[in-house]
Amino acid sequence: MEKKSKSTWSVIIKVVIAVASALAGVLGLNACMV
């Protein structure tokens, strides 16, 4: 159970970082466009 929860958390963290970086990139592009 512990290993499963740890792997799940690592996946969740990776997804959150990916989404955050994608949003930052989009916001950065929008700022450059304006």
QUIPE-V433580 format. One record per helix or strand of 3 or more residues. SS is the DSSP state (a for helix, b for strand). FROM is the first residue (numbers start at 1). TO is the last residue. If there is no record, write none. Layout:
BEGIN
((SS;FROM;TO) (SS;FROM;TO))
END
This chain:
BEGIN
((a;2;33))
END
